């Protein structure tokens, strides 16, 4: 039909405007109609590719069409027209599916919306990052996009007000979502729509219709079944089976999940009402308060790193209002939070010296169905405060405000007042609102793409608060975060602070998938909604633990960066070199700045951590050998005890069981061993990722690493950041060294994997540990600390495995005694520290250092074992003396290097060989 054809052209033009945005839509449409021969050929090419009624689809015909199209382009004199129309041609070539030829299920007529799925890699000049697939949906009342970074992806659908560049907005959110989603199975995705008619843009009914059209357009092009042979009716596909698509709420669509799930069910989509998380049959994030609770886990972690307790009084400035999910729930989590100011798009709330009853009033307001700051009881506000409209020309300045905010004038305009509030010296700025309020001094407002808040936005360099908590998305530019962090202040990213919501949603989706699967088999017979409610507490606990573990992982990386910056930079450079990470796109500082400052900030480390996990996940999922990790231990982590206790075997039938296992394994593993571990191990051992993970997991089991680190984390807030993470880093070094030992001794590693030998080693380790405690107790006493002695010298446990493995139990005590004696006489602890401090500017020097360290330890253990029945000192007094002289000579240089350590290593090997010869002589 002509009208349908015109709409198809309009859809191409609309999508082209979003991806290239060089020419007004009206002009491009006009140019297309002015070049009818070319336009007819473009339509013919589209028809050739996608019309299911074509019986004869000869390849040669398609090639002939493309040759004719190229000839038509050669006749266009204008470069602008050529570029604009060539963009439409590119879109057709990049399209892999369309609903254009599908028929409405009720009317049996063509659908009145058009959607097409494109492969962005086939489009030129696309803004980065490139998505795996995009779906564009067009209708006379609206249009929208859905962007996915992977076949298994999830993200919210936004009601956008950025008419001209909403795809740019959605792309930025998809990038953030991708980082955030490293916690869960699906990668990042995001969608959004706009309303064409300006008079309808605030109309909820029109927005509801637009949302339903976008969802329908997405599902039109999504495989409905997990069965690859089940095709979509009247749809020719140029991509492979693609059945996984999950959406969520976002700005303006918080109440729309039921609509999406109703459409999902009407399409017979396999996910049913797991398609859109939340809704009346899912978890209400606002009711649970999960996003705010996750954000305050970050706040508590920051407070602890400052030596403070979040349960003690602290001051805060807020962005948002008490009716909002994130800000409202966050405002009632801490009774001792003194909220001295807050604002949203309508009001400014001021409370210079909060009264005790202020918290109760916050509770009352949050409990209301709807509220705004003007509903706050004035009697609960301290003198000089109040609630003011942002639309007033000027706000009177009270005496308290004048002293508090250092304002000299009698009146101040609302914009200047908000800027003053953001610059107050408070403990925390809690952002639970919408908009970008902080940029770097090096950035113009234009690069922020949030014109609404240009007049109130401030530079991070001017902030005096101790921390920023990002409960809302995009509240701070990455450059601002880095500037704020470089000033010694505490900040994560929105992708970490507010990850609780997406984590909770993923639990919900996976729970629904497995319950529905069990129900179809007649195994699950409970009321599903009631069962979901029973699981809320378990899921909340799991989500908040994930947030805490991420914060701890970043703090560990931050502390490790003091001594391992070059290694972290190697990981960063490797990701950049392989074009996995774009420093410009992710907002990293320039290479020169990073090198000059010699450390990555928390916001940068969060991005680095995410990309490390993304790459490791890709590698494991592409490796058949990683199937060994698809076990109950890791799959069960995605599910609450209420399910795993009853349906253990059935859970392993989840269609994403392997993806779930790999995701939870990597989150646990990378958070524990650190950002650089996999890179360093691969470089030094040339082993596969699967082998490295296996060896390190065995190490953690043998040395009960989780419990040891938990003991350190349980120390109260008075323990300093440096003390805690120094101790944790010692255990990480232990993991690194023992993992290398297991990799270098694979047969012994296999033996230790058995429960019997593992138990035997635990017994040996207890004896070794007691000896170690005895030797370090005096030192700990002198320091005045009552902390776990082993935490100071976790690395002293490293020799235990190689020393005590396969040794009779009766010999443990003697062997340990001689081992420590040799270490003391030969200054081997000191030499080990020298090795650890050797610079490793490249991969080869890192491998050389690791080998030297391994050789020294192996020789030390071998000498100890050979001396178990002999008097070490009396036999080799002369050799010990010569060795000591050599050590002193090297130490006197003050600039020992790899060559010096190499000489020591070779001398120790020579010493060991002398002992072996002596033994042979004595035996003969």
N, C-alpha and C positions, 0 to 999 in steps of 0.2 A: 504494500500500500504506500502511496506517495507520502502520507503523513509520517508513517513509520520510518521511511527512508530518510526524510528530513531530520527526524529525531536521532537517527543513527549518526548522521553527519554532525548534528549539534553535540552529540555525546563525544565524538572524536575531537571536535574543536574545544569542548569544555575540558577534556582531559589534557589536551595539548597545552591549554592555557595554564594548567596547574604544574605541568612538568617543565615547561619552557618559559611561560609567562612573558614572552617577548612582545606579543602583538595583541591588541584588543580583539575579543572574540568576534565582535560584529564585523571587523575588517577581514578576519580569516574566513568567516562564513561567506562574506561577499566575494572574496577572492576565489573561493572554491566554486561558487555558482558562476563566476565569470569565466571559469576554465572547465566548462561542462565536459568536453571530451576526456580530460584527465579525471574528472570526478566520476564519470561513468565507468572508466577503467578501474578506479579504486573500488567502487562498489562491486564491480564484476569480480575483482580479486577476492574481496571479502566473501562474496557469494560462493566462489569456487572453493574457498577454504572451508566454509562452515555450513553451507546449505545441505542438510541431510537428505533432501529429495533428489539431489544430483546423482544419477545412476552411473555416469561416466566421469571419473575424476582423473583424467590423464595428466601426468606430470608435465608433459610437453605444453599442454594448454596453459598451465600456470606459468611456465617459463615464457611463453609467448606474451602473456598479459604483462609480465614484468618488463619485458623488452619494450613493449608499446608504452608503458608508463614512463620508463626512462627516456624514451624519445619525446614524449610530451613535456617532460621537465626541461629538456633542452630547448624548447620553444619559448620558455618563460624568460623575459628579459630582466625582470626585477629580482634582485637577490632576496629582498624581504619576502616577496610572494613565494619564491622558490623554497626558502627555509620553512615558511609557515605551512605550505602544502606538503612538503617533504616530511614534516613531522607527522601528518595524518597517515602518510604512506608507511612510515616507521611503526606507528601504532598498530596498523593492520598486520604488518609482518611480525610484530612482537606478541600479538594476541594468540593465546593458546586455547581459549574457550570463550564462548559467548552464549547468552540466552536468547539472542535475537530471533532464532527460529523455533524456540520453545513455545508451547501453547499453554494458555491458562487452563488449570485443571477444571474450572467451573464453566467458563464460557467457550472453551476450545478455540479461542481466538489468540492472536499474538499478544504477549504481555505488554502492558502499557508502560513498563520501565525497561531500560536496556542496561545490561551489565556485560562487561568483558573482563577476562583475566589475562594479564600480560606478564611477560617475562622481562623485567627491567634491564637485564643484561643485553637485550637486543635493541635498547633505545639509547641514542647518543646524548651526551651532555646531561645525564641524570645527576641530581644532587645526591651526595653521599650521606649516609651509607646506602648501598644498593640493597633492595629487598630481594627475597627469593621470588615472590609473586606479589602482584597487586591486583585487586579487583576494583574496577571503577563502575559506579552505578549512576545512571542519569534518568531523571523523570522531569516532567514539565514543572513540578513544584519544587524539586530539590535535586541535589547531586551529592555524591560522597565517594570516599575511597576506603579500602581496607588493605592495610600493608602487613605483610608477614615476612619474617626473617628466616623462617624454616618451615618445613612441612608440618611439624608439630609446634604450634605457636599459639599464644593467647595474649589478649590485651583488651582494654576498654574501648567503647564506642562513645565518641564525644559529639555533643551538639555545639558546633563551632560558630563563632561570630566573625571569623576572619574570611570574609567572602572571597577575596582575591587570591589568597595564598593559604587556604586551609590545609592543603597537602603538606606544605612546609611545616606547619604547626604539628600535624599528625606524624610527620617524619621524625621531628625532634622528640616527640613523645615515644615513638616506637624505639628510638635509639636508647632512651632512658629505660624503657621497659625491658629491652634486651639485656641490659646490665642487671636490672632488678631480678629478671627471671632466671639468673644463674642458680638461684636457690631451688628452682622447681624444674619439672620435666620440660614443659613447653618453652620454646624460645620467645623472643619478643614479637609482639604484633600490636597494631593500633588501628582504629577506624574512626571515621567522623563524617559528618554531613553538614551541609548548609541549606538554607531555604532561599529560593530565588527571589521571591517577591518581598521587597523591603517592608511592606506593611504587615507581612505575616511572620516576621522574624522573631517576634516575642510571643507568638501564639502557640500555646502548649498543644492544642489539637493538631495544628499543622505539623509541629515538631514530632508528635507521636506518629503521624502518618508517614513523615519523612524517615523516621527511624525504622518503621516496619518495611518501607520500600528498600532501604539499604540492607536490612537483614535478609529480605527475600532475594535481593540481587546477589548477595553473597552465597546463600544456600543454593540458588539456581546453579551455581558453578562448583559446588562442593559435592564430592561423591557421598551418597547417603549411607552406604554400607561398607563394612570392613572387607567385604568380598570383592576382590578386584574385577571379577567378571560381571558385576552388577553395574551396567552403564546408566548414565543419565539420559533420559528420553530426549531425542531430537538434538543431541549435542555431540559434535565432533571434537575430540580432544587431541591436542598436540603435546600433551604432557602425560605423566604417569598417574596412576591411582593416587588420589589425594583426599582422604576422608576425614582428616582431623582439623577442626576449626572450633575454637572456643572463644566466646566474647564475655565482656564484663561491663559493669557500669563505669561511667566517667562523668565529666562535667555535663550537667543537664539531663543525664539519662539514668539517674540513680533508681528511679521507680519503673524502669522499662524492661527489666529482666523477664518478667512474666510474659510480656508481649513477644519477646524473642523466643522464649521456650514454647509458646503456643504455635508460633510459625514453624519451629523445629519439629514439633510433633506432627503438624499438618503435612510436612514434607516427608515424614517417615524417616527423619534423620536418626542415625543409630545412637547418638548421644542423648536424644530426648531432652529432658529438662536439665541435663548436665551441660547443655550447649551454652547457656548464659548463667553464670554463677549468681547466687543471691536469689532474690525473688521470694514468693510466698512459700516455696518448697526448698529453700536453701538457707544459707547463713546470712543474717542481716548484720553487716559489718558495723553499722551504727549502733545497733542494740548490743552487740558484743564489745564494741569499742576497740577492736583488734588493731586497727592502724595506729591509733593514739597510744595504745599500750606498747606497741612495738617501738614507736618513736621515743617513749619515755624509758625504754630499756637503754636506748642510746644515751639519753640524758643522764641516767643513773651511772652508766659506764664512764661518761665524760667527767661527771662529778667525782667519781672514785679516782680517776686519773689525776684530778686536781687535789686529792686528799680530802675530799668532802663527802658528806652523806646526803643523798637526795631526800632523806626523811627529816632533815633539819631545815629550818627556814631558809628560803632563797628568793631572790627578786627576779621578776620576769616581765618582759614586754611581749604582748601577743599580737598575732595577725590572724583575724578571723572573728567569728561570733559564736555565742554559746548554743545556737541552734544547729551549727555545723557538726558533722560527724567527727572530724579529726580535732578541731579546736575545742568543741564542746566537751568531748570525752577526755581530752587532754587536760582541760581546765579543772576537772574534778578528781584527777588521779592523785594529786599531792595536796593534802589539806594545808601543808606548810608553804605552798607556793604563794608568794606575795605578788599578785598580779597588779602591778602599779599602773599599767596602761595597756590599751589594746585598741585596734581599729579594724573596720572592714570597709566595704565600699559605701556605706551609708553613715556610719557614726564613728566618733572617737570617744573612747572610755578612759577617764583619768581617775586615779585613786592613789594620791601621793604616799599615804601611810595607811595601807589596808587595815581595816578593823577586823576583829575576830569573826564577826558575823558575815564577812564578805564571802567566805567559802560556802556557808550555808545558802547564801543567796545564789551563788553559782550553781549549787546543786538544784535549787528550786527552778532556776531558769532552764537548765539542761533537761529537766523532767517535763517541761512544757512541750506541747506538740509543735508550736511555732513560737519563736521569740526573736527580739532584736535588742540591741544594747539599750534602747530607750525604755525597755521594760524593767531594767535593773532598778531595784528599790533605792531611791536617793538616800534613805536613812542608813543604808549599808555602805555608803561611800564616805571616805574620810574628808575632813574639811579642806576646801580648796579644789576638790575634784568635781566630777560630774560627767554627764554624757552630752556630747555636742554633735550637731549635724555637720557632715562634711560639705553640705551645700550652702552653709552660711558664708557671708563675705568675710567676716572677721569674728574671732572668738575672744571674749574678754579674758584677760590674764589675771588670775587671782594672786594674792600675795604668796600663797604656797607654791603656785606654779612659777611665779617669778623667781623665787629662791631655788626651787627644785630644778627648773629647766634653764635658769640663768637667762631669762628673757627680760629685756629692759623696757620694751614698749608695753602699753596698756592693752593692746590687742594684737592678735597674731592670726594670719590666715590658716585655714585647715591644713594646707599642703606643707607649709613651713613647720607647723606643729607636729605633724606626723614625722617629718624628717628629724626634728629635735628628739622625738621619742625613740626613734630607731638608733640614735647615737648616744643614748643614755648608758652610763656605766653599771649595767645590771649583770646578774649572773647568767641569764639566759634570754635569748629571743626565741620564742616558740612560734614558728610559722605553721598555721593550720588553715591558711586561706588560699585564694586563687590569685595568681599574678607574680611578677618578678620584681622584687623590691631591692635587690642588692646586685651591683655590678662592680667591676674593677675600675679604678681610676683611669686605666688605659683603654677602657671601652667607651664608645659613644652609646647613647640611648637607642639609636637606630638599630644596632646589632642585636638588641635584646628582643625585638619583635613583640613588644607589649606597650603600645602607645598609651593605653589607659593609665598606666602607672608611671609614666615618664616624669610627672611633676612631683612625685613623692619618693622616687628611687634614690638611694644613697650609695656612695662608694664604700666598699668593704674596708678600705684603708682608714676610713673615718669612724669605724665602729669601736665602741669601748666595752662591749659585752664580752663575757668569757667564752660563750658558746652559742651556736645557732643550731636549733633542732628543726629539721625540715620535714614536718608532717605533711605539708602540701607539696605538690609537684612544681618544679621549675621556679621556685622562689628565689633562687640565687644562681647566677651564672657560674660556670665552672671556673672562669678566671677570677671571679670574686671569691669563690671558696678557697682557691689556691692562695690568693693574696691574704685572706683572713688567716688561713692556717700558717702561712709563713711568718705572720706576726706573733706566732706562739699561741694562737687561740684554737679552740676545739670545734671542729665541724666535720661531718661525714659528707654524704650526698643524699639527695632525696631518694635515690634508688635503694639506699640502705635503710635510712630512717623510717620510710613509710612502706617497707616491703611486707609488713604484716598482712596487709589486705590481699595482695596477690598470692601470698603463701597460703593464707586461709582458703582462698578460692580454689587453689589447686588441690588442696586436701578435699574440699567439697566435691569437685569434679571427679577425682579418682574414687572417692567413696561411693558416689552415685553410680559410676560405671560398674564397679564390682558388685554393688548391691543389686542393680538391675540384672546383671549377668547371673547372679545367684538365684534371683527371683524367677528368671525364665527357666531355670533348671529345677525349680521347685524346692531349692535348698533353703532359701531365705523366705520366711513366712511372717516376719514381724511387720508392724506398721513402719514404713520407711521414714516418714517425717518424725515420728517419735524417736526412732533409733538415731536419726541425725541429731536431734536435740540432746540425746544422752551422750553423744560424742563431743559436744562443744568444749567441755573443760579439757579433755585430753588433747584436742586439736589446738586449743589456745595455748596450752603449755608447750606443745611442740613448736608452734610458730614463734613464741617468745624466746624459746631456747635457741632457735635458728638465728634470731636477731642478735642475741647475746654472743653466740659463737662467731658471727661475722664481725662484730665489734672487737672481740678479743683477737681475731685473726689479723685485723688491721692494726691493732695496737702492737701485736707481736712483730708485724712487718715494719712498723714505724720504729720500734726499738732496735730490731735487727739491722735496720738501715744504717745505724751508727757505725757498724763494723762490716756490713755486707752491701753497702751502697753500690759498689762496682758490679757485684753479682746481680743485684736488682736491675741495674742499668743494662747488664747483658741480656737479661730476660726481656726487658723493654725493647732494646735494640733488635733482638731476634724477632719479636712480634712485628715490629715496624718493617724490618727487612723482608719478612715474608708477606707483607701487605695485609696482615691480619688486623693490625691496629693502625689507625691514622692519628698521629699526634695532634694535627690541626683540628680534625673533626671532634676528637675527644677532649680538646681544650688543654692539652699538656703545654707546659712552658716550652720555649725553644730549646734545642739541643744544647746551645751555649749556656743558657740559664740553668738548665738541669746540671750540667757539668760544673758550673761555677759554684752553685749552692751545695752540691753533693748530698742532696737528700730529696726524696719524694714526699710530698705532703699526704695527709690522710685521704683527701679527695682523689688524688692521683693514684694512690695505692689501691683504693676501692675499684677504680677502673682497671688497673693492672691485674688485680685479683680476679675480676670478672672475666677478662679475656684469657687469662691462664686457664680458668675452669672451662670456658667455652671450647678452647682448643683441645684440652685433655679429654673432654667429653666427646668431641668429634672423633678423636683418635681411638678411644675405647669402643665407641659404638660401631666403628668401621673395622674393628678387630675381632674376628671370631673367637680368639683365645679369651676375650673378656667375658665370655659366657660363664666362666667359672665364678664371676661375681654376682650372677643372677641367682642369689640364694635368699632364703627366708630372712637371714640377718639384715639384708639391705632393703629388700622389698617391703618388709613389715614396717620399716621406719616411716613409710608414707601413710600408715593407717593407725587408727586409735586402738588401744587395747580391747575396747569393747568388740571390735571386729576380729582382731587377730586371735583372741582367746577362743573364739567359736568356730572360725572358718579358715583355719590355717592353710590347708591344702588348696582350697578354692581360690585364695588370694593370688596364688602363683599363676592362675589362669588369666590374670588381668592382661588385656592386649598390649599394655605398655610396661609389662613387668620388667623387661631388661632395661628400658629407659629409666624407670623409677629406681631400680637398683644402682645403676651407674651414677645417676644424679645424686642420690643420697650418699653413696660411697665417696664420690669426689668432694662433696661438701664437707663431709667429716674429715677426709684425708688431707685435703689442701688446707683447711682451717687449722689442722693439727701440725702438719709438717712445714707449712709455709709456702710462699709464692715461688721461691727459687728452687725448691727441692727437686722437682721432676726434671727441670732443665739441667741442674747440676749433676744429678745422677746419670742422666742419659749421656751427658758429655763425658763423664769420668769413667763410666762402666761399659758404655756401648750396649746396654741391655734394653729390652723392650719395656714399655710403660707397664705392661701387665706384670712382668718379672719384678720390676722395681716396687710396685704397689704391694705385691705378695710378700716380698722380703721385708718391707717396712711395717706391714700389718703384723707379721710374725714378731718383729722387734718390739712393737708396742704391746703385744700380748705377753711376751717373755718378761718384759720389764714393768708391766702394769702401768704404762705411761699415763693412761687416762686418769687413774686414781691419783698418781703423784702430782699431776698438773692441777687436778681439782683441789688438792690440799693447798696448793699455793693460791689458787683463785679464791678459796674460802677465807683467806686471811682478811681481817677487817680493813675498813677504808683508811686506817692510819698507816698501813704499809704503803710505801711509795711506789709509784709507777715503775721507776727504774729497778727497784729491788725485786718486784714481782716478775717483771719481764726478763731480768737478768737470769733469774732462777729458771724460768720457763725455757729460755733460750739454751740453757745448759742441757735440758732434757731433749731439746730439738737436735742439739749436736750429738747427743747420745744416739738418737734415732738414726741420724745420718751415718755415724761411724759403724754402728752395729749392722745397719742395712747393707753397707759395703762389705762387711765381714761375711754376712750370709750369702750375698751375691758371689763373693770370691770363694766361698766354701759351700757350693750348692748341695752336696751330698749331706753335709752336716745340717744345713737348713731343712732339708727334707726330713731328716731324723727328728729334729726338734719340733716339727709340725705335729708329731704324734702327741696325744695327751699325756702318755706315760713319760716321755722324755721331757716334755715341757714342765711337768710336775717335778721331775728330778732336778731340772735346772733351777726351778723356783727355790727348792731346798738349798742348792748350792749358793744361789744368790743371797739367801738369807744369811748364810755364814759369812760370805764376802761383805755383805752390807754391815753386819755387826762389827767386823774388823775395821771397816772404813769409819763407822761411827766412833769407834774407840779412838781411832787415830785423829779424828777431826774434832772430837768433843772439846778438847782444851781450846782449840782455835775459836770455836763457836762461843764458848764461855767468855773468852776475852772480848768478843764483839758485843756481848751483852744481849744477844738475841735468843729467843726461845723457839725460833723457827726450826723446821725439819733440817737437821744437819746435812742430809743428802742433797737438799735443794741447793746448797752452796756449791757442791761438787758433784753434780749429777754426772758429769763427764768422767769422774773417777770410777764409775760403774762400767765404763766401756770395756776395760780389759777382762771383765769377769767371764764373758762368754767363751772367748778363745782360750782363756786360762783354764777354766774348770770343765770345759766340755770333754766328755769321754775320759774323765779322771776318776779313780776309785774314791768313794766318799771319805774313806779314812785319811786320804792325803790332802783334803781340802785345806785344813788349817795350816799345815806345814807349807803347802804350796803358796798360800796367800801371804804368809809371813815372809818367805824368801822373795816373793814377787815385790812386795813393798820395800824390802831391804835393797834389792837391786835397783829399784826405781830411785831410791834416795841416794845410793852410792854413785850412780851414773848420771844423776841430775836429769832423769828422763822426763819428769814433769815440766821442768824448765824448758827442755828442748821441744817438748810437745807444744808449749806456748809459743816458742819461736816459730815453729812450723805453722801454727794457726795464724800468726801475724804476717806471714810472708805475703807480699802483694801478688795478686794474680790478674794482671792486666788483660790476659786473653785465655782462651779455653785450654791451650796446651800447658800453660803454666799452672792452671788449676788442676789439670790431670797429674802433672808432675808433683805438685804439692800433696795431692791425695795419695799417690803411690808411695812417696817418701814416708808419709804418716803411717800408712799401712805396714810398710816394711819395718819401721822402727818398733811398732807395737808387736808385730809378729815375732821379731827377733827377741824382744824383751820377754814375751811369753815363753818362747822356746828355751831361752837361757834359764828362766825360772824352773821350767819342768825338768831340765837336765840337771839342776842343782838340788833337787828335792832331798836327796840323801847325802849331801856333801856340804862341807862348811865353805860357803861362798867366799867369804872374806879371806880366810887363811889360804885358800887355794890360789886366789887370783889378786893378791894384794898389789903386786907390781903392775899388772895390767890395768887395775882400777886407778892407780896413781897416774899412769900415762894418759888414760882416758880423761881424767879430771883436768890434767894440764891442757889437753886439747880443747876441752870445753871452755876453760878459762881464757885461752888464747882467742877463741872465737868471740866470747862474750866481751872481751876487752875492745873489740873492734867497734862495738855499738851500732854497726850497720850490717849485721849478718844477712846473708842472702841464700838463695837456693843452692848455690855451689857449696857453701859452708855446711848446710844440712846434708847435702849429698855425701860430703867427706865423712861426716859423723856416721851416716847410715852405713857406708862401706866399712868403716872401722868397727862398727858394732857387729856387722856380719863376719868380719875377720875374727873378732873376739869369739863369736859363737862357734865358728869353725874350729878354733883352737880348743874350745871346750869339748866339741865332738871328737876331735882327735885324741884328746886326753882320755875320754871315756873308752874309746876303742882300745887304746894302749892298756888301760887298767883291766879291761875285760879279758885281754889276751894274756 
